[in-house]
Amino acid sequence: MAEMMRTIAVWTLILLAGAASARAGGSHFHSTTPGHKVDYRGFFDAAVDLSDSPTGQAVLAECLAAYGGVEKLRTLQGFRIRYDESSLVGGETTELVKSFQRGRRYRTVQGTDSRLINGLTCWYEHGDQTAELDGTHYRAELFSYLTLAMPLAAETEHFDQIRYGRREGDPLEYLYFDKADSVLVVLGISAEDHLIVSSTGVLPQGEKEFVFSNEFSGHTEYEGFVFPGVVNFYSLGMRVGQAEVREVEINPAFGADEFQPRGQGK
């Protein structure tokens, strides 16, 4: 138990330093080039409610169409993605696996560490040790889940507000999906092909906010569904890792314990 608590304490410190949910691994959170600070809440406040923005509604419709349309996306109930993730130090490459199922079920595995979310509950597993997590930890995994769920989540998830906006000198179009007191998800959408090229999570934590971002490129079709081939992870404006897709399984037959912590899948 003492070892498990030490492990959880270390993981918590990493997360609160702004690294853990920007990627799915538990190590190598190093960067020497910080990015500029972005006032996401200010952009959100300046954006227009989607119901009052025909342009924003068109952007969302074009984005959904670029991924196959609502009806086709509804047939994508789950998937498993295997990545080769490159460390920013030492040149190490490890396997990263993300499993996703609609209905708020998500697991990410790297080595002996895994994090999973099932409904309103989140767990962290390290080796043969398991701990239930909440608060910022849950919101971090919720952001990861919602990123994989987009763009259909715009139609199927409940958000307190959805807004649309542009930024001066920025070619992307932005949709803001806000779950009050939980997470603000900001999607950057290409005006050319209408694909999602960035996803940012702004997580409230008292008077502070933690910001995690993913940038996507190399979009490729797998069984008719579009996924980014390369993901770059950023935490607090610093690049902390990169992952390249090696395999995508569409609607896999997940086992009963896929989204349950150890010992609770039966």
N, C-alpha and C positions, 0 to 999 in steps of 0.2 A: 504493500500500500504506500509506503514512504517513497519508493521509486516512482510509482505512478503519479503521486502528487508532485514530485520534483519535475517529472516530464510535463505534466499539465502546466505547472508554473512557468517553465521555460517556454512552452508553446504560447501561453498567454502573453508573455512579455514580447515575443516575436510579433504576435498579432497586433498588440497595442502599439508596437513600433511601426505598424503599417505595412507588414510584409505578408502575413500568412494568407489572406484571402486573395491577393493579387495573383497567386499561382497555386498549384496544387501540391507542391512539395513541402518538405520541412527543413530545408537547408539552403545554403548559398544565397542569402539575401544581401548581395553586395552590389553597390553601384558607386561610381565616382562622378557621375554627371547628373546632378539634380535638374529637373525640369522647372519651368516657371510656374508659379502658383496661379491657379485658375479659380475665379470666383463663381463656382457653379451655382450657388444659391442666388447670387445676383443675376446670372443669366436666366435662371428659372423664374425669378420674380419678374424679369423683363419680358419673358416669353408670353405668348397669347394662348389662352385656353383653346384646346383643340376644337371644341364645339363652336367657337367663334372664328375659326381660321379655315376657310376653304383651301388655302394653300397647304396648311398642315394636314388636313384630311386627305388631300391628293398625295402628299408625300407618304403618308402611312399606307394608302391604297397601293401606290406604286411599289413600295417596299414589300408588302404582302404578295403582290403579283410576281415580283422578282424571285421570291422563294417558292413559287408554285401556286399561290392563291390559298384562300382560307380553307376551302374544302379539301384540297390535297394535303395541306399542312395538318389537318385534323386526323389524317390517316397515319401521321408520324407520331405515334404514342410514346415511343421510347427509342433510345439508341445508346450504343457504347462506343466511345472514341478512344483509340490507343495512340498516344503521342510518343515521340522521342524528344525529350526535353534536354536542352543544353544548359549546362551550368555557366555562369558568368566568370567563374574562376576554375582553373585547372583543366578546362576542356572536357569535363565529365559529362556523359550523356546517360540518362536514366529513362525508364519507361514510366509514363504517366497515364493512368486509365480513368476516364470519367464515364459514369453510368447515369443516365437520365431517364426519368419516366414522368409523364404529366401527372398532376395531382400532388406536386411538391415532394417528389422523391429524387434524391440525388446522392451519389457517392463518388468521391475522388480518392484514388489509391496511388501511392508511390512508395515502393519499398515496403517496410513494415508499418508505415503510417497510413491511416485513412481517416477521412471525415465524411460524415453522412448526415443528411437531413431527411426527415420523414414527417410531413405535416408541420406541426409546431414544435418539434423536438429535434435537437442536434446532438450528435455524439462525436467524440474523438477517440480513435483507437491507435494504440502504440504497442506493437508486439501482441502480447496476450492480455493487455490491459485496456479497459474501456472506461470512459467517463462521460457523463452527460453534461453538455454545455448550454449556456443561454446567453442572453444579452448581446453584446457586440459579436460574439462568436456565431450566434444564430443568424444575425443580420448579414454577416459576411458570407455565410453559406447560402442564404437566401438570394443575395446578389448574384452569386455564381449560378444558382439554379435559374434565376430569371434571365440571365444573359443567354444561357443555352435554350431557354424557352421562347425567346424572341425569334421572329416578330409576332408569332401567333399569340403570345402572352398579352399582347396589346388588346386582343379580342376576348381572351378567356380569363385573364386575371383581373381581380378587383384592384383598381388604383384610385386613390382619393382625388388625384388630378392628373391629367395628361395635357402637356403644353407643347407648342411648336415655336421655334425661334431660329434666327440666323445670327452669326457673329461677324463683325466687321473684319474684312480681310481673310475670312475663313470660307473655303469653298463648300464645306459640308453643310448639310441641313440637320437640325437637331430636334429630337423628340425627347421630352422629359416625362418620366413616369414616376409619380410620387406616391409612396405608401407612407402616410403620416406616422412619425415617430418610429419608422422602421428603416426605409432606404429610399433614396432617390436614384433612379437608374436613368442615365443620360445616354441615348444612342446617337452616334454620329453616322449619318447616312450619305452615301455618295450621290450627288446630283446627276451623275452620268448613268450608272447602272442600277441605282437604287438599293444597293447592298449595304449591309451594316459593316462599317469599317472601324468602329470603336464603340466600346461600352464602358461607362464609368459608373461606379457605385459611390454614393456619398452617404456615409453612415453616421447618424447622430450619436454622440457619446457625451452626455452632459453638455457643457458649453463648447466642446470641441467637436470636430468632424473628422472622420477618417476617410480618405479618398483612395480608391483602387481602380485601375483602368486596364482594359485589354484593347490591343489594336490588332485588327484582322487583315489578312491579305491572302492572295493565292486561292480565292474561292474556287471550289471544285464540286462537281455533281457526284453524288453517291446514290445509286439506284433512283435517280431523278430528284434527289433532294440536295440542296446547296449547303455546303459547309466551308468555313475558311480553312485553308491548308496550313497557314502559319499564324500563330498567336504570340504576340509580345506582351509581357506582363509588366505593369508599372505600379509602384506603390509610392504615394506621396510625391509623385512627380519623377521618381527614379525608376529606370528600367531594371527589373530584377530577374528576368528570365525570358526564354523563348522556347516554344514547343512547335514541332512539326507533326502534322497528322500522318500516321502510318496506316491506320485502318479504321473504318467506320462500319459498325453493324447496325442495320436498320431494324427496328422493332424486334429485338432479340427476345428469346424466352427467358426472362430473368427468373432466377431461383427464388424460393419463398423468403430466403434470408438476405437477398441482395441489398435491401434498404432497411435492414434491421441490425441493431448491434449484436455482437456475438452472444449466442445463447438465447436470443429472443425470436428466432425465425421460425420456430416450430409451433 
